[in-house]
Amino acid sequence: MNKLPPVQWLRSFEAAARHLSFTQAASELHVTQSSVSQQVKLLENHLGESLFIRRVRSLELSEAGRLYLPWVQQAFETLRQGTELFTGKDHQQAITVRANIAFITFWLAPRLPDFYQRYPDIQTSLTTMIWQREYGLGEEDHVEIRFGKGDWQVDDLYPFPRQTCFPVCTPEIAAQLNSPADIFNFNRWETQGSADRWENWLSYADCEAQGSQPVHSTSTFVVSMDMARRGLGIALGHPLVCADLLASGELVKPFDINMPMEENYYLLSPADNERNASGRTFCNWVKAFFPDAE
């Protein structure tokens, strides 16, 4: 057999093998499901091998399909890289990352040196947002980390480890806290827009409200954590924004009462990451810190 199969057949096979679904492959390729099925069948006839095991409600790769798939994917990747080099486009080496200020400041920034050491040729552009209405990937955004309840109508959401909520303060203030009720002797800080507030945690800790001290609020966890670090009161935090501060001893947890949070962080890798090697690299690098998150 000297004649190579048409690219359309190979593209349909690769997409169907990746999704294990003719329907999802058709959606990705913007063709009909019957078109994908027909092109895969033509490829199988051309090769003289069955590439899939077709069941009533599922699709599996056959042994021949598993052997053939890496070669097809490698061929497409080689073609993509060659095209980039030929046209002189280097945008694959640049990524935009959108996340809230707290995530970038407390989690991402301390770990970026590792990313830059591993991938020195990838240029990053970090964009911050505060409010949920600012979420939404633009055409130039390759990666987004969202904080919320995960109820967005988007695909490919990778959840971070489920967060818990707890008070944090300086060691000096912690020394004066013998029970959760002592919290009412100090300023309390919480973040606007967060679903997890002081009233929730106090109820979880089975502590009744005392006095009429106001609860102070900030627009971002960055400011709440700074208020706590400066000894201006007690803030509510969670592991992704507090881990390094707790490890350094700047802040401590006065009580081992960890309330499960309603919200969480999610990694959103948009569809164009299928064509953006740097975007895929960044997403895989982040996921490696949380191998058991899903």
Secondary structure, DSSP 8 states (H G I E B T S, - for coil): --S---HHHHHHHHHHHHHT-HHHHHHHHTS-HHHHHHHHHHHHHHHTS--EEE-SS-EEE-HHHHHHHHHHHHHHHHHHHHHHHHHT--GGGEEEEEEEHHIIIIIIHHHHHHHHHH-TT-EEEEEEE-SGGG----TT--EEEEEE-S--S-S-EEE----EEEEEB-HHHHTT-SSGGGGGGS-EEEETT-S--HHHHHHHTT----S---EEEESSHHHHHHHHHTTS-EEEE-HHHHHHHHHHTSSB-SS---EE-S-EEEEE--GGGGT-HHHHHHHHHHHTT-TT--
